[in-house]
Amino acid sequence: MPHSPGQDQPEVQLPAGRLRGAIEGGLAVFRAVPYAAPPVGALRWRPAQPHPGWSGTRDATADGPSAPQMYAEGGDPVLGGHGSPPFDDDCLTLNVWTPATDGARRPVLVWIHGGGFVSGSGSLPGYSGETFARDGDLVVVSINYRIGPLGYLNPDDGDDSANPWLGDQIAALCWVNAHIAAFGGDPARVTVAGQSGGALSTAALAGHPLAQGLIRRVILQSPPLGLDLPDPAAYRERTAAYLELTGAKDAAELRALPWQELIAAAAGLFARTATWGYWPTPFLPVVDGTSLRTHPALALLDGAAADIDVMIGWTREEANFGFALDAGYADATREQVTDRIADTFGAEVAADVYAAYARARPGSRPVDVLMDLITDELFRVPAVRLAEARAAAGHPVWAYQFDLATPAHEGRLGAAHCLELPFVFDNFDQWAHAPFLAGLDPAARDGLAYAMHRAWISFVRTGDPNHPDLPRWRPYDAQSRTTMRFDTVVTALDDLAGASRLLHGPARTSAQPSAPLI
């Protein structure tokens, strides 16, 4: 039922039942819409199942619970928090923002939040779809999905229960395909975008057989494509450690525990799996050959996924997010960092690689070299390899680097992981709690946000991020390797990541037992 400008409570009729939303800022908004059955009881760690529906009219004017996750009052010194109560197992819902519930068949943007596989929510104010829906005449969907131990463990050790997070996201995409027309959207023009773990999810979905035909375009913001993802055999040891932490003997006993106990045990797994000089990831996607057939770094290269439009980017100092404010790393020694470099490059050339990083950042401390190394390994170099491979195959890809450094914390964060998010959404009022935005010049901040936000809208609408207020942005190719640099001055540069690309060439990194080299 289309809403009129004077109608405060728009309604839509779906096969599962009727929904009543609200008008917010001139948009029709529907919150906590279930896309799958609650994954509770016997459905914990099982694939997402169809929602049974409801009778009468379901109120969709308030956010539902977010996926269970660790929470600290007061947040953290970078983001100020990335998820807040209420939390609950019954979390498989999504939010929709639309200019009108009519038949206009607008392009659709589906947002998948990140959070290191352990935090986040589609209901976070910073991920509100309001600005994209209003400024781009888009229908925007943000989703919740299972994270942490509930999303990334497989205690049943069976193929049909692996990677619940991915099954949730596929179910959400199927819901969008089947129902988004009722909200004024076009199921044939769906862009899936995500950041960090959400970007890794986006890549995995783009190449997944069950998502074929459901995605037209993808935006990958800081995808950690360099992660070494385990197979089921390698992950069993981690699952066993988690069982020990909970005190449960098997999956049946785990299902009987309240989610609060499961999340409490997750903190212990952080401690058990942490390794000096590596980004902590106690929970990871598992490449099992069935639910996740291949590493997401390879998912956009073959088959139907090769024809999906791709935009990919990273921030200049991704790793500063996790290491720059950690007092335990401030006094890292050159020897420690050289040993860490040897894990990737081998002991024979580790000293030379350290020197190359130090030359690129004059006056750098050992921890600065370490952070640049991690940024390259996890984010920049794998993203460039994906761009190179797609360009070589004749499939367009648009690449960018976010370079605007924040003055917060005496400038130690630089252009850190996550910093581009409020610029992409152009909604700084929703990020007022985030310490990492402190001190930014408002004029430069707002101007850059306008340029990025409009580029994202253009890409969602057309597959090309160019717009009149942006310097010409050419697709990445093997000759120019054009990469858009987002900073106080926005510039399209050739081979912006060339030094990292060459330093991490396959011949130099043969010692690295990590993600597949593209």
Solvent accessible surface area in square Angstrom, and as a share of the most:
residue,aa,sasa,rsa
1,M,121,0.54
2,P,86,0.54
3,H,27,0.12
4,S,59,0.38
5,P,139,0.87
6,G,70,0.68
7,Q,44,0.20
8,D,108,0.56
9,Q,89,0.39
10,P,0,0.00
11,E,27,0.12
12,V,1,0.00
13,Q,104,0.46
14,L,6,0.03
15,P,120,0.76
16,A,33,0.25
17,G,8,0.08
18,R,61,0.22
19,L,0,0.00
20,R,72,0.26
21,G,0,0.00
22,A,20,0.16
23,I,50,0.25
24,E,57,0.26
25,G,61,0.58
26,G,57,0.55
27,L,7,0.03
28,A,0,0.00
29,V,1,0.01
30,F,0,0.00
31,R,40,0.15
32,A,15,0.12
33,V,0,0.00
34,P,9,0.06
35,Y,14,0.05
36,A,3,0.02
37,A,11,0.09
38,P,39,0.25
39,P,7,0.04
40,V,66,0.38
41,G,44,0.42
42,A,84,0.65
43,L,58,0.29
44,R,15,0.06
45,W,0,0.00
46,R,65,0.24
47,P,52,0.33
48,A,24,0.19
49,Q,71,0.32
50,P,113,0.71
51,H,44,0.19
52,P,115,0.73
53,G,19,0.18
54,W,47,0.17
55,S,108,0.70
56,G,59,0.57
57,T,51,0.30
58,R,78,0.28
59,D,85,0.44
60,A,1,0.00
61,T,45,0.26
62,A,65,0.51
63,D,67,0.34
64,G,15,0.14
65,P,42,0.27
66,S,8,0.05
67,A,2,0.01
68,P,2,0.01
69,Q,7,0.03
70,M,71,0.32
71,Y,94,0.36
72,A,67,0.52
73,E,150,0.67
74,G,73,0.70
75,G,32,0.30
76,D,54,0.28
77,P,74,0.46
78,V,9,0.05
79,L,10,0.05
80,G,19,0.18
81,G,25,0.24
82,H,29,0.13
83,G,8,0.08
84,S,59,0.38
85,P,72,0.46
86,P,89,0.56
87,F,22,0.09
88,D,51,0.26
89,D,15,0.08
90,D,60,0.31
91,C,0,0.00
92,L,2,0.01
93,T,13,0.07
94,L,3,0.01
95,N,4,0.02
96,V,0,0.00
97,W,6,0.02
98,T,0,0.00
99,P,29,0.18
100,A,18,0.14
101,T,4,0.02
102,D,45,0.23
103,G,67,0.65
104,A,58,0.45
105,R,117,0.43
106,R,24,0.09
107,P,1,0.01
108,V,0,0.00
109,L,4,0.02
110,V,1,0.01
111,W,5,0.02
112,I,1,0.01
113,H,1,0.00
114,G,2,0.02
115,G,18,0.18
116,G,30,0.29
117,F,11,0.04
118,V,21,0.12
119,S,25,0.16
120,G,0,0.00
121,S,2,0.01
122,G,2,0.01
123,S,24,0.15
124,L,29,0.15
125,P,73,0.46
126,G,5,0.05
127,Y,2,0.01
128,S,18,0.12
129,G,0,0.00
130,E,56,0.25
131,T,13,0.08
132,F,2,0.01
133,A,0,0.00
134,R,123,0.45
135,D,39,0.20
136,G,5,0.05
137,D,64,0.33
138,L,0,0.00
139,V,0,0.00
140,V,1,0.01
141,V,0,0.00
142,S,1,0.01
143,I,2,0.01
144,N,5,0.03
145,Y,5,0.02
146,R,6,0.02
147,I,2,0.01
148,G,2,0.02
149,P,2,0.01
150,L,6,0.03
151,G,0,0.00
152,Y,4,0.02
153,L,1,0.01
154,N,26,0.13
155,P,19,0.12
156,D,50,0.26
157,D,77,0.40
158,G,26,0.25
159,D,92,0.47
160,D,82,0.43
161,S,2,0.01
162,A,12,0.09
163,N,6,0.03
164,P,3,0.02
165,W,1,0.00
166,L,2,0.01
167,G,26,0.25
168,D,0,0.00
169,Q,0,0.00
170,I,15,0.08
171,A,24,0.19
172,A,1,0.01
173,L,4,0.02
174,C,60,0.36
175,W,21,0.07
176,V,1,0.00
177,N,58,0.30
178,A,71,0.55
179,H,32,0.14
180,I,0,0.00
181,A,44,0.34
182,A,38,0.29
183,F,0,0.00
184,G,0,0.00
185,G,0,0.00
186,D,16,0.08
187,P,26,0.16
188,A,68,0.52
189,R,66,0.24
190,V,2,0.01
191,T,0,0.00
192,V,0,0.00
193,A,1,0.01
194,G,0,0.00
195,Q,3,0.01
196,S,10,0.06
197,G,4,0.04
198,G,0,0.00
199,A,0,0.00
200,L,1,0.00
201,S,1,0.01
202,T,0,0.00
203,A,0,0.00
204,A,3,0.03
205,L,0,0.00
206,A,8,0.06
207,G,35,0.33
208,H,17,0.08
209,P,56,0.35
210,L,119,0.59
211,A,3,0.02
212,Q,121,0.54
213,G,70,0.68
214,L,25,0.12
215,I,16,0.08
216,R,107,0.39
217,R,10,0.04
218,V,0,0.00
219,I,0,0.00
220,L,0,0.00
221,Q,0,0.00
222,S,1,0.01
223,P,1,0.00
224,P,9,0.06
225,L,1,0.00
226,G,7,0.06
227,L,17,0.08
228,D,82,0.42
229,L,18,0.09
230,P,22,0.14
231,D,71,0.37
232,P,43,0.27
233,A,66,0.51
234,A,64,0.50
235,Y,9,0.04
236,R,124,0.45
237,E,141,0.63
238,R,59,0.22
239,T,16,0.09
240,A,58,0.45
241,A,20,0.16
242,Y,0,0.00
243,L,32,0.16
244,E,117,0.53
245,L,58,0.29
246,T,26,0.15
247,G,61,0.59
248,A,10,0.08
249,K,166,0.70
250,D,70,0.36
251,A,12,0.09
252,A,72,0.56
253,E,68,0.30
254,L,0,0.00
255,R,53,0.19
256,A,86,0.66
257,L,38,0.19
258,P,65,0.41
259,W,42,0.15
260,Q,100,0.44
261,E,85,0.38
262,L,0,0.00
263,I,13,0.07
264,A,72,0.56
265,A,10,0.08
266,A,2,0.01
267,A,51,0.40
268,G,22,0.22
269,L,0,0.00
270,F,54,0.23
271,A,82,0.63
272,R,121,0.44
273,T,37,0.21
274,A,63,0.49
275,T,81,0.47
276,W,92,0.32
277,G,0,0.00
278,Y,83,0.32
279,W,44,0.15
280,P,61,0.39
281,T,24,0.14
282,P,1,0.00
283,F,0,0.00
284,L,12,0.06
285,P,0,0.00
286,V,11,0.06
287,V,34,0.19
288,D,24,0.13
289,G,46,0.44
290,T,72,0.42
291,S,24,0.16
292,L,6,0.03
293,R,154,0.56
294,T,52,0.30
295,H,14,0.06
296,P,1,0.00
297,A,2,0.02
298,L,55,0.27
299,A,10,0.08
300,L,0,0.00
301,L,37,0.18
302,D,107,0.55
303,G,63,0.61
304,A,52,0.41
305,A,6,0.04
306,A,9,0.07
307,D,117,0.61
308,I,17,0.08
309,D,39,0.20
310,V,0,0.00
311,M,0,0.00
312,I,0,0.00
313,G,0,0.00
314,W,1,0.00
315,T,1,0.00
316,R,68,0.25
317,E,7,0.03
318,E,0,0.00
319,A,0,0.00
320,N,12,0.06
321,F,48,0.20
322,G,35,0.34
323,F,5,0.02
324,A,13,0.10
325,L,45,0.22
326,D,61,0.32
327,A,88,0.68
328,G,61,0.58
329,Y,26,0.10
330,A,51,0.40
331,D,125,0.65
332,A,10,0.08
333,T,67,0.39
334,R,132,0.48
335,E,129,0.58
336,Q,76,0.34
337,V,0,0.00
338,T,28,0.16
339,D,87,0.45
340,R,10,0.04
341,I,0,0.00
342,A,25,0.19
343,D,66,0.34
344,T,3,0.02
345,F,10,0.04
346,G,11,0.11
347,A,80,0.62
348,E,152,0.68
349,V,45,0.26
350,A,3,0.02
351,A,62,0.48
352,D,91,0.47
353,V,0,0.00
354,Y,8,0.03
355,A,28,0.22
356,A,26,0.20
357,Y,13,0.05
358,A,29,0.23
359,R,172,0.63
360,A,81,0.63
361,R,77,0.28
362,P,120,0.75
363,G,83,0.80
364,S,28,0.18
365,R,103,0.37
366,P,34,0.21
367,V,3,0.02
368,D,22,0.12
369,V,1,0.01
370,L,0,0.00
371,M,4,0.02
372,D,14,0.07
373,L,0,0.00
374,I,2,0.01
375,T,0,0.00
376,D,1,0.00
377,E,17,0.08
378,L,19,0.09
379,F,3,0.01
380,R,21,0.08
381,V,5,0.03
382,P,11,0.07
383,A,0,0.00
384,V,3,0.02
385,R,39,0.14
386,L,0,0.00
387,A,0,0.00
388,E,41,0.18
389,A,26,0.20
390,R,2,0.01
391,A,22,0.17
392,A,86,0.67
393,A,61,0.47
394,G,61,0.59
395,H,40,0.18
396,P,75,0.47
397,V,0,0.00
398,W,18,0.06
399,A,0,0.00
400,Y,2,0.01
401,Q,9,0.04
402,F,0,0.00
403,D,4,0.02
404,L,13,0.07
405,A,45,0.35
406,T,3,0.02
407,P,66,0.42
408,A,7,0.06
409,H,54,0.24
410,E,148,0.66
411,G,37,0.36
412,R,105,0.38
413,L,0,0.00
414,G,7,0.07
415,A,0,0.00
416,A,1,0.00
417,H,6,0.03
418,C,9,0.05
419,L,0,0.00
420,E,1,0.00
421,L,1,0.00
422,P,0,0.00
423,F,0,0.00
424,V,1,0.00
425,F,2,0.01
426,D,46,0.24
427,N,7,0.04
428,F,24,0.10
429,D,109,0.57
430,Q,64,0.28
431,W,12,0.04
432,A,93,0.72
433,H,98,0.44
434,A,7,0.05
435,P,47,0.29
436,F,1,0.00
437,L,25,0.12
438,A,59,0.46
439,G,63,0.61
440,L,20,0.10
441,D,81,0.42
442,P,79,0.50
443,A,78,0.61
444,A,31,0.24
445,R,64,0.23
446,D,65,0.34
447,G,43,0.42
448,L,7,0.03
449,A,0,0.00
450,Y,95,0.36
451,A,9,0.07
452,M,0,0.00
453,H,1,0.01
454,R,74,0.27
455,A,0,0.00
456,W,3,0.01
457,I,12,0.06
458,S,18,0.12
459,F,0,0.00
460,V,0,0.00
461,R,87,0.32
462,T,85,0.49
463,G,10,0.10
464,D,44,0.23
465,P,0,0.00
466,N,28,0.14
467,H,27,0.12
468,P,137,0.86
469,D,90,0.47
470,L,17,0.08
471,P,59,0.37
472,R,151,0.55
473,W,0,0.00
474,R,105,0.38
475,P,48,0.30
476,Y,9,0.03
477,D,51,0.27
478,A,51,0.40
479,Q,155,0.69
480,S,22,0.14
481,R,47,0.17
482,T,1,0.00
483,T,2,0.01
484,M,0,0.00
485,R,63,0.23
486,F,0,0.00
487,D,18,0.09
488,T,90,0.52
489,V,102,0.59
490,V,30,0.17
491,T,44,0.26
492,A,30,0.23
493,L,62,0.31
494,D,88,0.45
495,D,45,0.23
496,L,48,0.24
497,A,9,0.07
498,G,7,0.07
499,A,84,0.65
500,S,16,0.10
501,R,47,0.17
502,L,117,0.58
503,L,26,0.13
504,H,3,0.01
505,G,16,0.15
506,P,86,0.54
507,A,97,0.75
508,R,88,0.32
509,T,2,0.01
510,S,98,0.63
511,A,48,0.37
512,Q,41,0.18
513,P,106,0.66
514,S,35,0.22
515,A,16,0.12
516,P,51,0.32
517,L,80,0.40
518,I,59,0.30
